[in-house]
Each structure stands twice: as structure tokens, then as C-alpha cells.
Amino acid sequence: MRFSSLLKALQMGDAGLLWSNPGADPPLTGAASLELAAADQLSFLEKGNALSSELGQSCVGALLLPDQQDLIDRASQREIPFAVFSDPRLAFAEALDQLVPRRRPPAEIHPTAVIDERAVVGAGTAIGPRVCIGAGSCVGANCVVHPGVVIYDGVLVGDGCELHANAVLYPGSHLGRGCVVSANAVVGSEGFGFVPTAKGWRKMPQTGRVVLEDQVELGSGTTIDRPSVGETRIGAGTKIDNLVQIGHGVSVGRGCAFAAQVGIAGGAQIGNGVILAGQVGVANRVVVGDRVIASSKSGLTSNVAAGQVVSGFPAIPNRLWLRCASTFSKLPEITKTLRELKRNAPQ
């Protein structure tokens, strides 16, 4: 694809093409990071990037740039074809869709798939090898179900979903339109519910369901548990990374983002637009307000008001945490000083 043809396609996107200088209009066969890009590859820089040696030495074929004059000047000096965008990262994402289009398997059912006669598979859906679909389940139109996926009885999968290899959807799970469930993720497994008795732990039946609203994406190895009654619900547009555990009865709002190894205990309520960085833990029944951001390894042990940025364990406001963290390395010296003051204090 020529750079000029790519720019025509990007004009239809959301990245905000401001202007371009396609130069020699090179053919592009792919994309790469700036330092590794070849003459037939595309790369990008974001606003705020310093004028780096990478731009001066790169062999890149074409660039997507922010409206930053020093970067524009350097690209012009080196005669590198470029285009200026309001959001070059978004433009790069849209460009990858054009340069490296995803291959969709044909809309057919593999002969090794096992589909109950009471199940329904929508038009245009691809069912891979050794897929199992239980009684009363419905897989919508234009879905892709990759090899080894297991869909238990009574599961609803909306149109345009993609279920990757060996994902498991337990009974009663409900996926909206355009959801993505990555390899080995589990939706609707039994919540960790046991009642202590004199004879040991008595299992609490987990009869509820899990609901993923439209456009939810789950990373590999992520598990979302169903509750004893009611539902565990993940709001529309929420994106969840690999190896995340969401407990029974949790409610997650719309447009959230959870990084790897986040753990959310049962009954927690997460608002809209919440960002939880890697290894954040949320305690049982904690309420997290809209647009909260928790930095890596934070422990949310009590309710967090909307709009807060928190860090640490237990989590406290991020600015306070930074002040505290700056003193950690000084604690031995402070302790020594306190001991000397105590020893020298009048009796």
C-alpha cells in the first residue's frame, strides 16, 4: 500500500489528520518501532517526544507525527514522508488495521465440532475444530469460535463476538455484541463460596450468572466468577488484561481498564471509567467511584470516592503516597536520630 493511499483511508478515521507531506510516496508493507523500522515500514511519534537520535538515524519509510514543530522540521530535513495528526497513536492503530489486516476464518462449522441439536449458531459464524456447544446455547451471527472452545448449556453469545482457543463459558453466561474472550479465559465459573460448619466447609451453590455487556474484552487466563444468586456484570466497553480474577457478584461499570493480575473480591462495585493498574487488589464489597485510577500494586481496602488517584497499601491519595515513599530510604537515619535524641534527653 502506498503512503498516500493509507492516508486516504486514515482520513475516514478518528485520529484527526491535520496535513501531510507524503513526499516520494513510498510503498509500505508493514509497521515497526522507529529505531527498527525499515524503508518500507511505517512508524509514529507522540506529542512531547524530544528530538531524539532515533529520528535522526531511522531508516523509516513514513511517519505519523504530532503537531510538534521540531519533529516536523527533522522529518522534513531528512526527507521522510510524514503526516500530522491530532492523535498519532490512534492514527497508528488505525494504520495497522490497513497494513496488517486480520485474517478471518471461513464461516463454516468444522466437522470435529460437537454442537447440541438444541443449540443455535447464527449466520456467518465460524466454528473451529473440537468446539463444544451445549443445549439451549445461542451463538450469534458473524462470530468466530476458535479451536477447543467449550460453551456450556444455556449460554448466549451476541453477534460479532470472538472466542479464542480453549476459552470456557459456563452455563447461563451472557455475552453482548462484539465481545472478545482470549485463550484460556473462563467466564461464569463458580464463585469461591463456602460456609464453615462443625464438619468442615459446606459449599454454597453458585446459581447466578455472568453478564458481559457489549464490546467487553477479556485477556488470556482471566476468570470471572458467577455468584450464588444474582449476577456478576461487566459494563460495556470495559477492557480486561491477562490473568485478572473478578469474584462473584462484582459489578463493573462501563469503559473501565484493568491491567494484568488485578484481583477483585466478591461483591465489590466498580464505577465507570475506572483504571486499575497491574496487581491492584480490591477488597470484598469495596465501592470504587467513577474515574478512579489506582497505580500498580495498590490495595483498595475501603471505599474510594469518584475521581481519586490512589497508590499504596492500604491505598491513599497518590500525592500523599509519593511524599511517604520519598522518606522510606531515610527511615534508618530517622530512627537512629530518634534513638540519639531519646538517649540524650533529660531524665
C-alpha positions as a LaTeX table, in Angstrom:
\begin{tabular}{lrrr}
\hline
Residue & $x$ (\AA) & $y$ (\AA) & $z$ (\AA) \\
\hline
Met1 & 0.00 & 0.00 & 0.00 \\
Arg2 & 1.31 & 3.43 & $-0.92$ \\
Phe3 & 1.58 & 6.01 & 1.86 \\
Ser4 & $-0.85$ & 8.32 & 0.07 \\
Ser5 & $-3.43$ & 5.51 & $-0.17$ \\
Leu6 & $-3.02$ & 4.81 & 3.53 \\
Leu7 & $-3.63$ & 8.48 & 4.33 \\
Lys8 & $-6.86$ & 8.44 & 2.33 \\
Ala9 & $-8.06$ & 5.54 & 4.45 \\
Leu10 & $-7.00$ & 7.29 & 7.67 \\
Gln11 & $-9.00$ & 10.39 & 6.71 \\
Met12 & $-12.10$ & 8.33 & 7.49 \\
Gly13 & $-10.88$ & 7.51 & 11.00 \\
Asp14 & $-10.95$ & 9.35 & 14.32 \\
Ala15 & $-7.27$ & 10.32 & 14.66 \\
Gly16 & $-7.66$ & 13.80 & 13.13 \\
Leu17 & $-5.46$ & 14.17 & 10.06 \\
Leu18 & $-4.26$ & 17.79 & 10.01 \\
Trp19 & $-1.99$ & 17.85 & 6.97 \\
Ser20 & 0.53 & 15.67 & 5.20 \\
Asn21 & 3.73 & 15.67 & 3.20 \\
Pro22 & 3.79 & 12.23 & 1.52 \\
Gly23 & 6.98 & 13.10 & $-0.38$ \\
Ala24 & 8.11 & 10.28 & $-2.64$ \\
Asp25 & 5.00 & 8.31 & $-1.60$ \\
Pro26 & 6.79 & 5.09 & $-0.59$ \\
Pro27 & 5.14 & 1.66 & $-0.70$ \\
Leu28 & 4.51 & 0.33 & 2.81 \\
Thr29 & 4.40 & $-3.36$ & 3.67 \\
Gly30 & 4.15 & $-3.10$ & 7.46 \\
Ala31 & 5.00 & $-1.11$ & 10.59 \\
Ala32 & 7.67 & $-1.07$ & 13.27 \\
Ser33 & 9.10 & 0.97 & 16.11 \\
Leu34 & 11.09 & 4.00 & 14.99 \\
Glu35 & 14.51 & 2.59 & 15.83 \\
Leu36 & 13.84 & $-0.70$ & 13.99 \\
Ala37 & 11.74 & 0.50 & 11.05 \\
Ala38 & 12.89 & $-0.25$ & 7.50 \\
Ala39 & 12.35 & 1.81 & 4.35 \\
Asp40 & 9.05 & 0.03 & 3.60 \\
Gln41 & 7.63 & 0.40 & 7.11 \\
Leu42 & 5.55 & 2.98 & 8.98 \\
Ser43 & 6.18 & 4.35 & 12.47 \\
Phe44 & 4.95 & 7.20 & 14.68 \\
Leu45 & 5.89 & 9.65 & 17.43 \\
Glu46 & 3.64 & 11.18 & 20.07 \\
Lys47 & 3.50 & 14.78 & 21.23 \\
Gly48 & 6.13 & 15.61 & 23.81 \\
Asn49 & 8.80 & 13.39 & 22.28 \\
Ala50 & 12.20 & 15.03 & 22.47 \\
Leu51 & 14.13 & 15.43 & 19.25 \\
Ser52 & 15.78 & 12.04 & 19.56 \\
Ser53 & 18.71 & 10.36 & 17.86 \\
Glu54 & 16.29 & 7.69 & 16.66 \\
Leu55 & 14.59 & 10.14 & 14.30 \\
Gly56 & 17.95 & 11.34 & 13.02 \\
Gln57 & 19.16 & 7.80 & 12.31 \\
Ser58 & 16.00 & 5.88 & 11.49 \\
Cys59 & 15.52 & 4.23 & 8.09 \\
Val60 & 11.72 & 4.50 & 8.44 \\
Gly61 & 9.71 & 4.77 & 5.23 \\
Ala62 & 6.99 & 7.13 & 6.56 \\
Leu63 & 5.95 & 8.74 & 9.83 \\
Leu64 & 2.80 & 9.74 & 11.67 \\
Leu65 & 3.63 & 12.82 & 13.75 \\
Pro66 & 2.02 & 15.14 & 16.27 \\
Asp67 & 1.75 & 18.86 & 15.58 \\
Gln68 & 5.21 & 19.45 & 17.09 \\
Gln69 & 7.48 & 21.69 & 15.06 \\
Asp70 & 10.87 & 20.23 & 15.97 \\
Leu71 & 9.79 & 16.75 & 14.89 \\
Ile72 & 8.23 & 18.09 & 11.70 \\
Asp73 & 11.41 & 20.03 & 10.90 \\
Arg74 & 13.64 & 17.00 & 11.41 \\
Ala75 & 11.44 & 14.77 & 9.27 \\
Ser76 & 11.45 & 17.44 & 6.54 \\
Gln77 & 15.24 & 17.79 & 6.71 \\
Arg78 & 15.65 & 14.05 & 6.28 \\
Glu79 & 13.00 & 13.99 & 3.52 \\
Ile80 & 10.97 & 11.38 & 5.36 \\
Pro81 & 7.34 & 11.34 & 4.15 \\
Phe82 & 5.03 & 12.21 & 7.05 \\
Ala83 & 1.52 & 13.17 & 8.08 \\
Val84 & 0.49 & 15.26 & 11.09 \\
Phe85 & $-2.36$ & 14.02 & 13.30 \\
Ser86 & $-4.14$ & 15.28 & 16.39 \\
Asp87 & $-3.61$ & 11.80 & 17.86 \\
Pro88 & $-0.75$ & 9.97 & 16.11 \\
Arg89 & $-1.02$ & 6.91 & 18.39 \\
Leu90 & $-4.65$ & 6.43 & 17.38 \\
Ala91 & $-3.66$ & 7.01 & 13.76 \\
Phe92 & $-1.02$ & 4.29 & 14.08 \\
Ala93 & $-3.62$ & 1.88 & 15.48 \\
Glu94 & $-5.92$ & 2.64 & 12.54 \\
Ala95 & $-2.99$ & 2.27 & 10.12 \\
Leu96 & $-2.19$ & $-1.21$ & 11.46 \\
Asp97 & $-5.71$ & $-2.30$ & 10.57 \\
Gln98 & $-4.94$ & $-1.30$ & 7.00 \\
Leu99 & $-1.37$ & $-2.59$ & 6.75 \\
Val100 & $-1.84$ & $-5.85$ & 8.66 \\
Pro101 & $-5.49$ & $-6.81$ & 8.22 \\
Arg102 & $-6.69$ & $-9.65$ & 10.43 \\
Arg103 & $-7.48$ & $-12.92$ & 8.72 \\
Arg104 & $-10.94$ & $-14.24$ & 9.43 \\
Pro105 & $-11.59$ & $-17.98$ & 9.12 \\
Pro106 & $-14.32$ & $-19.05$ & 6.69 \\
Ala107 & $-17.87$ & $-19.07$ & 8.00 \\
Glu108 & $-18.22$ & $-22.82$ & 8.36 \\
Ile109 & $-18.52$ & $-25.46$ & 11.09 \\
His110 & $-15.57$ & $-27.81$ & 11.42 \\
Pro111 & $-16.57$ & $-31.49$ & 11.23 \\
Thr112 & $-15.00$ & $-32.24$ & 14.63 \\
Ala113 & $-17.14$ & $-29.65$ & 16.45 \\
Val114 & $-19.81$ & $-31.07$ & 18.77 \\
Ile115 & $-22.95$ & $-28.93$ & 18.72 \\
Asp116 & $-26.09$ & $-29.99$ & 20.57 \\
Glu117 & $-29.13$ & $-30.19$ & 18.32 \\
Arg118 & $-30.90$ & $-27.72$ & 20.63 \\
Ala119 & $-28.18$ & $-25.09$ & 20.18 \\
Val120 & $-28.35$ & $-22.29$ & 17.61 \\
Val121 & $-25.46$ & $-20.93$ & 15.54 \\
Gly122 & $-26.03$ & $-17.67$ & 13.66 \\
Ala123 & $-25.34$ & $-16.94$ & 10.02 \\
Gly124 & $-21.76$ & $-16.17$ & 9.04 \\
Thr125 & $-20.27$ & $-17.69$ & 12.19 \\
Ala126 & $-17.06$ & $-19.74$ & 12.04 \\
Ile127 & $-16.81$ & $-22.75$ & 14.38 \\
Gly128 & $-13.33$ & $-24.27$ & 14.72 \\
Pro129 & $-12.11$ & $-27.80$ & 15.45 \\
Arg130 & $-13.26$ & $-29.59$ & 18.62 \\
Val131 & $-15.56$ & $-26.81$ & 19.76 \\
Cys132 & $-18.35$ & $-27.96$ & 22.09 \\
Ile133 & $-21.66$ & $-26.07$ & 22.30 \\
Gly134 & $-24.27$ & $-27.22$ & 24.81 \\
Ala135 & $-28.04$ & $-27.47$ & 24.74 \\
Gly136 & $-30.02$ & $-24.26$ & 24.58 \\
Ser137 & $-26.98$ & $-22.12$ & 23.84 \\
Cys138 & $-27.11$ & $-19.50$ & 21.12 \\
Val139 & $-24.06$ & $-18.16$ & 19.28 \\
Gly140 & $-24.94$ & $-15.05$ & 17.29 \\
Ala141 & $-24.19$ & $-14.07$ & 13.72 \\
Asn142 & $-20.69$ & $-13.35$ & 12.37 \\
Cys143 & $-18.88$ & $-14.75$ & 15.40 \\
Val144 & $-15.55$ & $-16.59$ & 15.39 \\
Val145 & $-15.21$ & $-19.55$ & 17.75 \\
His146 & $-11.65$ & $-20.86$ & 17.70 \\
Pro147 & $-10.50$ & $-24.44$ & 18.37 \\
Gly148 & $-11.25$ & $-26.09$ & 21.71 \\
Val149 & $-13.77$ & $-23.55$ & 22.99 \\
Val150 & $-16.36$ & $-25.02$ & 25.37 \\
Ile151 & $-19.77$ & $-23.36$ & 25.61 \\
Tyr152 & $-21.94$ & $-24.97$ & 28.27 \\
Asp153 & $-25.74$ & $-25.17$ & 28.24 \\
Gly154 & $-27.86$ & $-22.04$ & 28.14 \\
Val155 & $-25.14$ & $-19.60$ & 27.10 \\
Leu156 & $-25.95$ & $-16.56$ & 24.97 \\
Val157 & $-23.22$ & $-15.10$ & 22.75 \\
Gly158 & $-24.05$ & $-11.89$ & 20.89 \\
Asp159 & $-23.31$ & $-11.06$ & 17.27 \\
Gly160 & $-19.73$ & $-10.40$ & 16.23 \\
Cys161 & $-18.01$ & $-11.99$ & 19.23 \\
Glu162 & $-14.67$ & $-13.78$ & 19.06 \\
Leu163 & $-13.83$ & $-16.64$ & 21.42 \\
His164 & $-10.21$ & $-17.74$ & 21.31 \\
Ala165 & $-8.75$ & $-21.20$ & 21.80 \\
Asn166 & $-9.83$ & $-23.15$ & 24.88 \\
Ala167 & $-11.97$ & $-20.38$ & 26.36 \\
Val168 & $-14.79$ & $-21.71$ & 28.55 \\
Leu169 & $-18.25$ & $-20.19$ & 29.02 \\
Tyr170 & $-20.13$ & $-21.75$ & 31.92 \\
Pro171 & $-23.93$ & $-22.27$ & 31.99 \\
Gly172 & $-26.06$ & $-19.16$ & 31.83 \\
Ser173 & $-23.27$ & $-16.80$ & 30.81 \\
His174 & $-24.43$ & $-13.93$ & 28.61 \\
Leu175 & $-22.13$ & $-12.06$ & 26.23 \\
Gly176 & $-23.26$ & $-8.92$ & 24.41 \\
Arg177 & $-22.26$ & $-7.87$ & 20.91 \\
Gly178 & $-18.63$ & $-7.65$ & 19.84 \\
Cys179 & $-17.06$ & $-9.24$ & 22.92 \\
Val180 & $-13.61$ & $-10.85$ & 22.78 \\
Val181 & $-12.65$ & $-13.69$ & 25.12 \\
Ser182 & $-8.96$ & $-14.60$ & 24.82 \\
Ala183 & $-7.35$ & $-18.01$ & 25.09 \\
Asn184 & $-7.98$ & $-19.99$ & 28.29 \\
Ala185 & $-10.20$ & $-17.33$ & 29.82 \\
Val186 & $-13.13$ & $-18.61$ & 31.88 \\
Val187 & $-16.49$ & $-16.86$ & 32.14 \\
Gly188 & $-19.02$ & $-17.97$ & 34.75 \\
Ser189 & $-17.01$ & $-20.41$ & 36.83 \\
Glu190 & $-18.35$ & $-20.98$ & 40.34 \\
Gly191 & $-17.60$ & $-18.26$ & 42.87 \\
Phe192 & $-15.49$ & $-19.13$ & 45.91 \\
Gly193 & $-18.41$ & $-19.63$ & 48.28 \\
Phe194 & $-18.21$ & $-21.94$ & 51.30 \\
Val195 & $-19.97$ & $-21.94$ & 54.66 \\
Pro196 & $-17.95$ & $-23.00$ & 57.73 \\
Thr197 & $-19.58$ & $-25.77$ & 59.76 \\
Ala198 & $-18.55$ & $-28.12$ & 62.58 \\
Lys199 & $-17.95$ & $-30.75$ & 59.91 \\
Gly200 & $-15.85$ & $-28.52$ & 57.69 \\
Trp201 & $-16.60$ & $-26.29$ & 54.72 \\
Arg202 & $-20.09$ & $-26.58$ & 53.22 \\
Lys203 & $-20.28$ & $-25.50$ & 49.58 \\
Met204 & $-22.64$ & $-22.63$ & 48.79 \\
Pro205 & $-24.29$ & $-23.42$ & 45.42 \\
Gln206 & $-23.44$ & $-20.76$ & 42.85 \\
Thr207 & $-26.66$ & $-20.44$ & 40.84 \\
Gly208 & $-26.21$ & $-16.92$ & 39.39 \\
Arg209 & $-24.76$ & $-15.87$ & 36.06 \\
Val210 & $-22.11$ & $-13.66$ & 34.47 \\
Val211 & $-23.07$ & $-10.91$ & 32.04 \\
Leu212 & $-20.58$ & $-9.22$ & 29.71 \\
Glu213 & $-22.13$ & $-6.19$ & 28.05 \\
Asp214 & $-21.25$ & $-5.08$ & 24.50 \\
Gln215 & $-17.61$ & $-4.70$ & 23.43 \\
Val216 & $-16.06$ & $-6.21$ & 26.56 \\
Glu217 & $-12.63$ & $-7.81$ & 26.03 \\
Leu218 & $-11.04$ & $-10.39$ & 28.34 \\
Gly219 & $-7.35$ & $-11.29$ & 28.31 \\
Ser220 & $-5.85$ & $-14.76$ & 28.39 \\
Gly221 & $-6.27$ & $-16.68$ & 31.63 \\
Thr222 & $-8.75$ & $-14.21$ & 33.08 \\
Thr223 & $-11.57$ & $-15.64$ & 35.19 \\
Ile224 & $-14.93$ & $-14.11$ & 36.06 \\
Asp225 & $-16.98$ & $-15.95$ & 38.68 \\
Arg226 & $-20.73$ & $-16.30$ & 38.96 \\
Pro227 & $-22.42$ & $-15.66$ & 42.33 \\
Ser228 & $-24.69$ & $-17.82$ & 44.46 \\
Val229 & $-27.64$ & $-15.70$ & 43.33 \\
Gly230 & $-27.96$ & $-12.69$ & 41.04 \\
Glu231 & $-25.19$ & $-11.83$ & 38.62 \\
Thr232 & $-21.64$ & $-10.66$ & 38.08 \\
Arg233 & $-21.75$ & $-7.89$ & 35.47 \\
Ile234 & $-19.04$ & $-6.24$ & 33.37 \\
Gly235 & $-20.08$ & $-2.94$ & 31.77 \\
Ala236 & $-19.94$ & $-2.15$ & 28.07 \\
Gly237 & $-16.57$ & $-1.28$ & 26.57 \\
Thr238 & $-14.53$ & $-2.48$ & 29.54 \\
Lys239 & $-11.12$ & $-3.97$ & 28.67 \\
Ile240 & $-9.53$ & $-6.56$ & 30.96 \\
Asp241 & $-5.95$ & $-7.78$ & 30.62 \\
Asn242 & $-4.46$ & $-11.25$ & 31.18 \\
Leu243 & $-4.67$ & $-13.16$ & 34.46 \\
Val244 & $-7.30$ & $-10.99$ & 36.10 \\
Gln245 & $-9.63$ & $-12.50$ & 38.74 \\
Ile246 & $-13.09$ & $-11.00$ & 39.23 \\
Gly247 & $-15.03$ & $-12.52$ & 42.10 \\
His248 & $-18.67$ & $-13.46$ & 42.42 \\
Gly249 & $-21.28$ & $-10.71$ & 42.48 \\
Val250 & $-18.91$ & $-7.95$ & 41.36 \\
Ser251 & $-20.35$ & $-5.06$ & 39.37 \\
Val252 & $-18.00$ & $-3.28$ & 36.95 \\
Gly253 & $-19.07$ & $-0.11$ & 35.15 \\
Arg254 & $-18.66$ & 0.97 & 31.55 \\
Gly255 & $-15.35$ & 1.80 & 29.88 \\
Cys256 & $-13.02$ & 0.51 & 32.61 \\
Ala257 & $-9.49$ & $-0.82$ & 32.04 \\
Phe258 & $-7.84$ & $-3.42$ & 34.29 \\
Ala259 & $-4.19$ & $-4.42$ & 33.76 \\
Ala260 & $-2.68$ & $-7.85$ & 34.39 \\
Gln261 & $-3.12$ & $-9.66$ & 37.72 \\
Val262 & $-5.80$ & $-7.36$ & 39.10 \\
Gly263 & $-7.90$ & $-9.15$ & 41.72 \\
Ile264 & $-11.39$ & $-8.00$ & 42.70 \\
Ala265 & $-13.06$ & $-9.72$ & 45.64 \\
Gly266 & $-16.71$ & $-10.69$ & 45.76 \\
Gly267 & $-19.41$ & $-8.04$ & 45.93 \\
Ala268 & $-17.16$ & $-5.10$ & 45.03 \\
Gln269 & $-18.73$ & $-2.31$ & 43.00 \\
Ile270 & $-16.54$ & $-0.59$ & 40.41 \\
Gly271 & $-17.77$ & 2.62 & 38.76 \\
Asn272 & $-17.48$ & 3.83 & 35.18 \\
Gly273 & $-14.12$ & 4.65 & 33.58 \\
Val274 & $-12.04$ & 3.16 & 36.41 \\
Ile275 & $-8.41$ & 2.28 & 35.67 \\
Leu276 & $-6.70$ & $-0.38$ & 37.80 \\
Ala277 & $-3.00$ & $-0.87$ & 37.04 \\
Gly278 & $-1.15$ & $-4.17$ & 37.37 \\
Gln279 & $-1.65$ & $-6.27$ & 40.51 \\
Val280 & $-4.17$ & $-3.92$ & 42.11 \\
Gly281 & $-6.33$ & $-5.66$ & 44.71 \\
Val282 & $-9.88$ & $-4.62$ & 45.63 \\
Ala283 & $-11.28$ & $-5.98$ & 48.88 \\
Asn284 & $-14.65$ & $-7.59$ & 49.46 \\
Arg285 & $-17.64$ & $-5.24$ & 48.93 \\
Val286 & $-15.49$ & $-2.14$ & 48.45 \\
Val287 & $-17.15$ & 0.61 & 46.38 \\
Val288 & $-14.88$ & 2.36 & 43.85 \\
Gly289 & $-16.26$ & 5.57 & 42.34 \\
Asp290 & $-16.26$ & 6.66 & 38.72 \\
Arg291 & $-12.93$ & 7.55 & 37.05 \\
Val292 & $-10.76$ & 6.35 & 39.93 \\
Ile293 & $-7.17$ & 5.48 & 38.99 \\
Ala294 & $-5.21$ & 3.02 & 41.15 \\
Ser295 & $-1.48$ & 2.64 & 40.50 \\
Ser296 & 0.31 & $-0.71$ & 40.40 \\
Lys297 & 0.14 & $-2.97$ & 43.47 \\
Ser298 & $-2.34$ & $-0.70$ & 45.27 \\
Gly299 & $-4.64$ & $-2.32$ & 47.80 \\
Leu300 & $-8.14$ & $-0.83$ & 47.91 \\
Thr301 & $-9.37$ & $-1.93$ & 51.32 \\
Ser302 & $-12.05$ & 0.74 & 51.78 \\
Asn303 & $-14.34$ & 2.81 & 49.57 \\
Val304 & $-12.70$ & 5.24 & 47.14 \\
Ala305 & $-14.52$ & 8.43 & 46.10 \\
Ala306 & $-15.03$ & 9.29 & 42.45 \\
Gly307 & $-12.12$ & 10.88 & 40.59 \\
Gln308 & $-9.39$ & 9.98 & 43.08 \\
Val309 & $-5.92$ & 8.77 & 42.10 \\
Val310 & $-4.63$ & 6.35 & 44.75 \\
Ser311 & $-1.49$ & 4.34 & 45.45 \\
Gly312 & $-0.01$ & 2.05 & 48.07 \\
Phe313 & $-1.33$ & $-0.48$ & 50.54 \\
Pro314 & $-3.68$ & 0.37 & 52.01 \\
Ala315 & $-4.38$ & 2.81 & 49.18 \\
Ile316 & $-4.11$ & 6.52 & 49.95 \\
Pro317 & $-4.14$ & 9.58 & 47.67 \\
Asn318 & $-1.31$ & 9.34 & 45.17 \\
Arg319 & 0.34 & 12.66 & 46.12 \\
Leu320 & 0.44 & 11.65 & 49.78 \\
Trp321 & 1.85 & 8.26 & 48.81 \\
Leu322 & 4.64 & 9.90 & 46.81 \\
Arg323 & 5.59 & 12.05 & 49.80 \\
Cys324 & 5.61 & 8.99 & 52.05 \\
Ala325 & 7.62 & 6.94 & 49.56 \\
Ser326 & 10.29 & 9.63 & 49.38 \\
Thr327 & 11.00 & 9.12 & 53.09 \\
Phe328 & 11.31 & 5.30 & 53.02 \\
Ser329 & 15.03 & 5.31 & 52.27 \\
Lys330 & 15.57 & 7.81 & 55.09 \\
Leu331 & 13.81 & 5.74 & 57.78 \\
Pro332 & 17.01 & 4.12 & 59.17 \\
Glu333 & 18.62 & 7.55 & 59.56 \\
Ile334 & 15.45 & 8.99 & 61.13 \\
Thr335 & 15.26 & 6.03 & 63.53 \\
Lys336 & 18.89 & 6.50 & 64.52 \\
Thr337 & 18.32 & 10.21 & 65.18 \\
Leu338 & 15.26 & 9.50 & 67.33 \\
Arg339 & 17.22 & 6.99 & 69.41 \\
Glu340 & 20.01 & 9.52 & 69.99 \\
Leu341 & 17.52 & 12.21 & 70.97 \\
Lys342 & 15.86 & 9.84 & 73.40 \\
Arg343 & 19.19 & 8.78 & 74.89 \\
Asn344 & 20.33 & 12.37 & 75.34 \\
Ala345 & 17.03 & 13.69 & 76.61 \\
Pro346 & 16.95 & 14.95 & 80.23 \\
Gln347 & 15.70 & 12.33 & 82.66 \\
\hline
\end{tabular}
